[in-house]
Amino acid sequence: MAGIGVTPATEALASSGLDVADGVVVNEYLETNLGDILAAGDVASYQDTLFGKRRRVEHWDNAVSQAEHCARALMGDRKPFQHVPYFFSDVFDLSYEFWGDPSEADQVVHRGDLAGGSFSAWWLNRQRVVAAFAMNRPEEERDAAPRWIESRQRVSPAILGEPQRAIADAAGAVRTGGA
């Protein structure tokens, strides 16, 4: 069974005055065209400042992050919404997670054993991490992925692809000029 995409239920909003196109259109602050109205979750088509594109994310992690952002905004904290898109699943003994957006990647680096079910894939754009997939990988890789994507971390592809090296070495080599 697979759930692939949903169509946002916006019919009730047709005469509301809200801008609707593949969801309720919001800006980078999650504000609608009506100013005092915010939208969050599967229905919000937002301007993703991290990747520079409009997107609508259908995952509860995004909905929670956007709802928290809206609550802070309603309390007067007006900042752009920034969140690394994230998906995960656990199927029997397989546990996998995916972060980011690989659409602009110019290189993919693998770590681990692809055939053995414990590996990660790292999508890079000019050595900056833009997406990552981890299946049954150590905590240090799963922690690094969203942090590196959000900070636009440059890494050494050669070191990143060496599973015997600590993942932090891949970023450290770029900061120190090493290979």
N, C-alpha and C positions, 0 to 999 in steps of 0.2 A: 504494500500500500504506500502511496506517495501523495503528499499534498503539495501541489505546485501552483502557487499563486492563487490569489483571490481577487474578486472584484469588489471594491469598496461599496458599501450600501449608502449611496448619497441621494437616492430618489427623494427622500423627505426634505432635502435641503434645496430642491430645485428652485423654489421661489423665495428663498431666504435672503438672497443678496450675496451669499458667500460665493467666492470664485471656486468652482469645482471643475477639475480636470484630472482624471486618474486619482481621485480623492479630493479632499479639501486642500486647496493650495494655501500654503503658509510660507512665510519668509524664514530667514535663518534664526529668528527669535521664536518661531512657531506661532506667530501672529497671523491671523487671516486678514483679508482686505477690509474687514469691518473694524479693525483696530483693537477694540476691547475684547474680542473673541479669539481664543487660542484653540488649536486643535492638536491632538496627540494620538499616537498609536497607528494601527493599520490604515486608518483613513487619512492620515496627514501626509500630504505630498510636500516635502520640505526641501529647502535649499541646503544641501550638504556642504558646509564650508571646508570640511576636511578633504573632500575629493572634488570639489568645484562642480557639482552637478545636482540636479533635482532627483530625488528618490523617495520611494515609499517602501518602508521596511515592514514585512509581515512576520514579526517575531515578538514574543512577549517581553524579551529583554529590552528591545527598543521601546515598546509601549511603556514599560516601567520607567526607563530613563527619560522619555519625553514627558511623562506625567510629573515626575519629580522636577524636571526643568520648568514646566508650567507652574507648579506650586511656588517655586522660587521666584518666578517672574511676577506672579500675582502678589507676592510679598515685596516687590520693588527691585528685585535683582535682575536687571535687564542685561543679559549676555547672550551671544549667539549659542544655539544648541550645537554641541559637538560630541559625537559619539561614534566609536568604531563599530560598524555593522558586525553583528555576531550571531552565529547559529551553532547549535550543538545537538548531538543525539547520542544515546546509549542504546545499542542493539546487541543483546546477549553479552558477549565478552568484549565487544568493540565499543570504544568510546572515542568520539571524534568531535572536534571543534573547528570552526572556520571564522576568521576575522577579516574584515577589509573588503577591498574591491580590486580584483586582479585585471580589470579591463584595460588598464594602461601599462601593464607590466611589459618589460622588454627582456626579462630573464626569469627562469624558475630554477631554484636550487632545492635539492632533496637531501634530507638527513635520515639516517636510520635504515631499516630493512623493509623496503617496499613489499617484498614477497612474504615477509614474516608478520606483517600486520602492526608494526610499530615504526612509524615514520612521520616525518613532517615535510611539507612543501612550503617554500617561501617564494612569493612573487615579488620581484624587485623592479623598480623603475629608476634607472641611473643609480643603482646601488642603494636606493631607498626602499625600505620594506613597505609595500602597499597592501599585501594580503598574506595570510598564512593559514595552513591547514595542518592540524595535528591529530594523529590517531595513536592512542595509547602511548603518549610521549611524556617525558618527565615534566614536573611542575615548572621548572625553570624555563622551558620552551613555551609553555602555555602562558606563563606570566609575561614573557618578553614580547610575544606577538602583539597584543593590543597596545602595549606601551610604545613599542617601536613604530607601529603604524601611526599612532597619534602624534608622536614626536618627529615623524618623518626621518627616522634614524637611518643613517647610511651604515652599511655593513660590508665586510669583505666576503664576497661570494665564495671564494676558495676556502676560507676558514669556516664559514657557515655550513658548507657541505661536508665537513669533516666531523662525523658523529663522536669521535673520541675526544674532541676538543670541547671545552665548555662553551655554551652558546654565547656567553658574554664576551668571549674572545673575539667573536666576529665583529662586534661593535667597537670593542677596545682597540682593535687593529686599525680601524679607520680613524679613531680619535688620536692615536699616537703616530699615525703614518706608517704602521707596520703592514705586512702582508699576510 
